[in-house]
Amino acid sequence: MGRSSAPWWRYTDGNEQGVARARAWFTRDERLQGGRGFWVGLVASELATNAVRHTASSEKYGRMGLSMEFLGNNTVLLGVLDQGPRFRAPALMPRVVHREPGEMSPGGRGLWLVDRIAEFWWWDGERGRPLHLRAMVRLDREPDPELGELN
């Protein structure tokens, strides 16, 4: 009998240490060893960082939920659930920020990276409520020349 493909769940703190723990959790499975989990770890880090930087997950006692499911041998569905907008802050919605080549402005590239790496990515939820960002990542994907030195 093969390994289960049922989704796994975990919760972690919504801070920088939580982002590192999220990346480690997403890549711990033996099927992701030997470099196979590189893209999963990168996408997971970007989704977790997005939750920490833009939502109530980063507030005192903030948390974020992590989910992962293997879809066959070469695809992983991962997700990060945030805690919705920060107190008295506008409700931000996920969107890709396009930058000009060579533009050095900080920030705004996380979901761009997710968009370039994932086969598909999307979010579930409503404005002003917690959002669950999800991404399907192929383990056998080819390097993308537009990602430069990440390859």
N, C-alpha and C positions, 0 to 999 in steps of 0.2 A: 504494500500500500504506500502511495506517495505522501509527500508532506502536505499539510493542510494549506489551502490558499485563503482561508478565512482571514478577514482583516484583524490586525493587532491594534490595540489602543494603549496609549500611555499619556499621562499628564506630566508636565514639567513647569518649573517656574518661568515666568515671562520676563527674563532678564538675559544679559549676555552669557552667563553661565548656562542658562536654559537652552540657548541657541547651540552651544557646544555639546550639551547633553543630548539635544535633539539630533544633531548630526551623528553623534556616536550611536544613538539608539537606531536610527534609520539604516546604518551601515554595519551593524553587528552580526547580521545573519550570515551564516557560512556561505550562502549562495552569492553573497556580495563581496567576498574576499578576493584577493589577488587583483585588485584594480577594477573589478566588475561593478563595484558600488560607487565609483568616483562621481558619476553624473547624479546618482541618487543623493549622495551626500551634499553636492553643490546645490541642487534644487531644494533639498530640505533646509539647508542653511539659509537660503534666500527667503523661503516662505516663512521660516521662524523669525528671521530678522525683520521681515515686514510686519509681523504681528507685534514684535517688541517695540519697533519704532513708531508705529502708527495706531495702536489700539490700547484699550484698557488692560490688556495682558501685561503691560509693563508697570502698571500701578501697584501700590502696596498690596500684597497678597495675590497679585495677578498670576494667572496660569495660562497655559496654552495646551490644547490637546493635540496629540500626534496620532496619525493612523497610517497603516501600511498594509498592502495586500499584494501578493504575487499573482500576476495574471499570466499563467503559463510559465515557461522557462526564461523568457527574455524581456518581460515587461513588469514594472512595479508601479502600482497606484499608491501615491502617498498624499497625505493631507495634513494641514495644520489648521486647527480651530482656534480662533481668537476669542476675546471676551467683548467684542463690540467697541464702540467709540469710547474714548477717554471722557471722563466727567467734564461736563461743560465745554466740550470741544466739538467741532463739526464732525459729522459722520462721513468719513472718507471711504471711497469705494476703490477697489483694486483697479489699476490701469497701468498699461505699459507707457513709460515715458521715452520718447524717441529723442536721442541726442545726435548732434552733428559729429562727424568723425573728428577726433582730436579735442573735442570739448572737455574741459577739465572740471566742470562743475561737480561738486560732491553729491552723492546720492542719486536716487532715481534709476539705478541700473538693475536693481534686484529682479523685478518682474520682467525686465527686458531679457535678462539672462534666462529666467524660467521659460519665457516665450521662445527663446532660441534653442533651448536644450530639450524641453518636453515635447512629446508627440502632440499632446493636447494639455491645456490647463484651463481651469474654470473655477468659479466660486459659487457656493450655495449660501443663501441667506437674504436678509432684507436690510436696506439702509437703516442704520441706527441700532442694529442688532448684531449678535455675534455672526461672523462669517467663517465658512469652512472653505479654504483654498485647497484645490486638489490639482495634481499633475500626474500624468502618465509618462514614465520615463523608460525608454528602451535601454536594456543593458548592453546591447550589441550595436549601439548607434556609432556612426562614423564621426570623427572629429569635425568641427565646423570651422572653416578658415576665418570666418568673421569673429570668432571668439578669441582669436590671437593666441596668446601664450597659455591659455587655459588647457590647450590640447596636451 
